[in-house]
Structure formats: structure tokens, C-alpha cells
Amino acid sequence: MSYQNEAKEIIKGVGGKENIAALTHCVTRLRFVLHDENKAEKSLLESLEVVKGTFKANGQYQVVIGPEVSKVYDSVIEQTGLESMSKQEVKDVAAVVSLNPLQRVIKILGDVFVPILPAIVTAGLLMGLNNLLTNPGIFFTGSVIETFPGIADLSSMINTIANTSFQFLPALITWSTVKYFKGSPLLGIVLGLVFVHPDLMNAWNYGQALTSGDIPQWTILGFSITKMGLQAQVLPALVSGYVLAKMEIGLRKRVPETIQLLVVAPVAILITSILTFVIIAPVTIYIGNTIVGGIVWLFSHVPFLGGIAYGTGLAPLVVTGMHHAFLPIHIQLMANGGDYIWPIGVMSSLAQGSAAIAMNFLIKDKKLKGVGLAAGLSAYMGITEPAMFGINLKYKFPFVFAILTSGLIGGFMATQHVIATSVGISGLPGFLSIPLEFWPTFFICMALSCVVSFCSTYFYGKMKNQSI
């Protein structure tokens, strides 16, 4: 299907070709960087059948299209003559737009962690599959591998594959961080692998070593340095990746090109590694543990309050893109025994999806009729943008009922101390990341999120008797 006419109208809606500074796309959205966002005509754009919604975030004017976004993008590129740009290049252009310090931090976290998210989600799904095979009482009285001993090693293999992303997480983070800050990604991988070298004590064993007093150390010129790996550590890898990239760039500017191969990489890796073991790791691990300790304290002492806060706040954070700030927190919580907040995110996805589906029965506009159902099903699989931007935010009250629902259900769930042991796909498949002992509570909360959000949205719309 050709989208020439739609592309023409979208170009007009964002202020014309001359107003477009850069353009890229993600899975569902066209991401424009506009010279003047005030020239964009929101009403014109959202009147187009192909457009599901518009919003502004991180210096970009984003037009929600859906699965056919790549075809629309190709038509816009063809008509404007713009160069095809990567997401990173467009983000660099958008960075020129004035952002406050908090927005800049959120943008960096999103740009660093989103590229490695597929590896983390894949690991979470495989760990969920392994749980299905090894936990008793799911399909049989015993576990699947007890019932069928011949597949025991298959379970072991799956577990090994699933744990790889977390065992080598520092390498993934340093690779992405160094790449973002324009350093050599290969050096980022090398730096991350240094932090999980077999000669170092595995970070998972630190607690036991601390109890026994048997912590390995380097002694250099009378100074003792803990000889510990950084498995599952987020902040040390993030900061050291930044230091490596800046050091490499600085050395390349100062070292003659003829000897750069002999000097730049060895010096940058050596100095960054030493700085990490001596300063960066101790400081950032303390900061990370403090943040995680605060969340654990909140969910241990006033769980209902914590659950309500995260449940009601997550969807608005998704709208602004600030939810990416929680990615490192999720990982660190899991490394410390369990993630209290990720399960609440599942409730948010289900609530947004159910509100959108309820609107499908209320909407009279032929263009939007059926969009609610498709967007809601998408949210049920963890992709909430079509539901939020295409339906719920457009009519406002579905969005409000969805966040109130996820807040209340999240508060209740927090009082039951439900945790996730991996980050998987949100929505209906989310149970795969939840330990078996919490399944009954989790399934009840999933059902309540769907029913309460759907019913409150539907009956409010009926009561108002609005022309929707």
C-alpha cells in the first residue's frame, strides 16, 4: 500500500518540509525534530486516518502511526528529500533543543539502555521458561524435568543461555555507553569484560566473602584494592563507560596518528580500569545500594504508598519518556533479590489496554472504531503507546481511570510483596517473570486491573453519554 497522500499531509501537519530538522522512526512512531514545534498542527495530524496520536518528548515531535510506520517514513523521506538518519543521529540533532538537566539525564539513560533491552528481555523470557520446567506443581505434581528426566539437561542449557546477559551485563552497558559518547564500542566491550574476568571474585559471592572475611585484594604500594568483579552492577559500568569514551576521545586529539594504535587504547583501558576498581566502583556501588535500599525500605515499611506512587506515576512517565530512568533500577533490584516495581508495571499495561478496549464500545467515530480493540490488545502484550496516545489520552478519562486502577492494584500488590526475578515482556506474558509462589496473587491482580479499568471507563462514558 502506498502512503504518498498520507505522507504529504503529515509533512504539511508538521509545518512543511522547511520546518523539519531531522526525522527517524521507531517501531510505531515517526520521530521529527522540528525547528519550530509551534508550527505543527496537532488537529490536522490527528484527523488523518493513518495517525493514531501525537506528542512531544525529549526534543522530538512524535507522530504515532503503528506497524506500518516504516512505509509512511519512506514516503515522507521521498517527498522531502531528507537524508535517512539513525535514531542516534536524530537524537543528536534533538539535543540542540533546550533540555533541562533532568531531561538530559533521562535521555542519556534511555539512549544507553534501550539498545541492550532486547538482550535483557530475552534473558527474562528464557528464565521464565526455565522456571516452568523446574518448578513443581505447575503442570504436574513434581516439576516437568522430574516427570521427564530426559530433558533435565535441556533445562540446564536454557538456564545457562538465560543467565548470560546478566553475567556479562557490564560488557553490554559499557559497549552501549561508549558508543553513545562517540568512543570505540569495541573498547567498551573489552572494558566490560575486564569487570567480569574469571580472576576476579564473582560479585554474587561478595556477601558470603564479607561474612567469612575472605575478600581477595590487590596490594599496590601499600594500598589495598578489592579484587571483585562487577556482575549485575549497573552504575559502575555506566560511569566507567563514560570515562573511557571521554579519555579515548581526548587521547586521540593529542596523540600523533602514527602511534595512536600503540597508545590510545592501552592507556585508556588501563587508566579507566584502575580508576573503576579504586574510585568509580566503590562510590557508584554505594550510590546504587542506597537507591535500592530506599526502595526496599519503602516497599517493606509502607508498601501501599510505594505501590500507589509507582502505579499511578508510570503511565505519565511513559508519555514523557522518563520511564527509561527505571531500567537500571530494575536490574539492580533483581541483583539484590527481587524487583518490587516491575510487576506493578504489568498492571499499568493491562489497565491502559483495558481502558482502550472499553472505548472501542463507546466510540462512534468510524475512523476510530476498532482502533481501541487493536491498541488494547497491543497493550496486553506490553506495548502501551498505541492505547495511550491513540485512544486514552485523546479522550482523557480513559487514561485517568487506567492510572487510578494501576495505582490501587499496585498498592495492593505491594502489600503482598510480589516481586519479579527478571525483566520480561509486560502485559499478559508478565507472569513468566514472577516466582511461582506469587502467581495466585499476581493473576488476581491482573484480572482486577483488566476488569476495574474496563468497567470504570465504560460506565463513566455511558453515564456521561458523550458523543465519542
C-alpha positions, 0 to 999 in steps of 0.5 A: 500500500502506498502512503504518498497522500498520507505522507504529504499531509503529515509533512504539511501537519508538521509545518512543511518540509522547511520546518523539519530538522531531522526525522527517524522512526521507531517501531510505531512512531515517526520521530521529527525534530522540528525547528519550530514545534509551534508550527505543527498542527496537532488537529490536522495530524490527528484527523488523518486516518493513518495517525493514531496520536501525537506528542512531544518528548525529549526534543522530538515531535512524535507522530504515532502511526503503528506497524506500518510506520516504516512505509509512511517514513519512506514516503515522507523521506521521498517527498522531502528529500531528507537524508535517512538518519539513525535514531542516534543521529536524530537524537543528536540533532534533538539535543540542540533543543533546550533540555533541562538537566533532568531531561538530559539525564533521562535521555542519556539513560534511555539512549544507553539502555534501550539498545541492550533491552532486547538482550535483557528481555530475552534473558527474562523470557528464557528464565521464565521458561526455565522456571516452568520446567523446574518448578513443581506443581505447575503442570504436574505434581513434581516439576516437568524435568522430574516427570521427564528426566530426559530433558533435565539437561535441556533445562540446564542449557536454557538456564545457562543461555538465560543467565548470560546477559546478566553475567556479562551485563557490564560488557553490554552497558559499557559497549552501549555507553561508549558508543553513545559518547562517540568512543570505540564500542569495541573498547567498551566491550573489552572494558566490560569484560575486564569487570567480569574476568574469571580472576576476579571474585564473582560479585554474587559471592561478595556477601558470603566473602564479607561474612567469612572475611575472605575478600581477595585484594590487590596490594599496590604500594601499600594500598589495598584494592578489592579484587571483585568483579562487577556482575549485575552492577549497573552504575559502575559500568555506566560511569566507567563507560563514560570515562573511557569514551571521554579519555579515548576521545581526548587521547586521540586529539593529542596523540600523533596518528602514527602511534595512536594504535600503540597508545590510545587504547592501552592507556585508556583501558588501563587508566579507566580500569584502575580508576573503576576498581579504586574510585568509580566502583566503590562510590557508584556501588554505594550510590546504587545500594542506597537507591535500592535500599530506599526502595526496599525500605519503602516497599517493606515499611509502607508498601501501599504508598510505594505501590500507589506512587509507582502505579499511578506515576508510570503511565505519565512517565511513559508519555514523557519518556522518563520511564527509561530512568527505571531500567537500571533500577530494575536490574539492580533490584533483581541483583539484590533479590527481587524487583518490587516495581516491575510487576506493578508495571504489568498492571499499568499495561493491562489497565491502559489496554483495558481502558482502550478496549472499553472505548472501542464500545463507546466510540462512534467515530468510524475512523476510530472504531476498532482502533481501541480493540487493536491498541488494547490488545497491543497493550496486553502484550506490553506495548502501551503507546498505541492505547495511550496516545491513540485512544486514552489520552485523546479522550482523557478519562480513559487514561485517568481511570487506567492510572487510578486502577494501576495505582490501587492494584499496585498498592495492593500488590505491594502489600503482598510483596510480589516481586519479579526475578527478571525483566520480561515482556509486560502485559499478559506474558508478565507472569513468566517473570514472577516466582511461582509462589506469587502467581495466585496473587499476581493473576488476581491482580491482573484480572482486577486491573483488566476488569476495574479499568474496563468497567470504570471507563465504560460506565463513566462514558455511558453515564456521561453519554458523550458523543465519542 
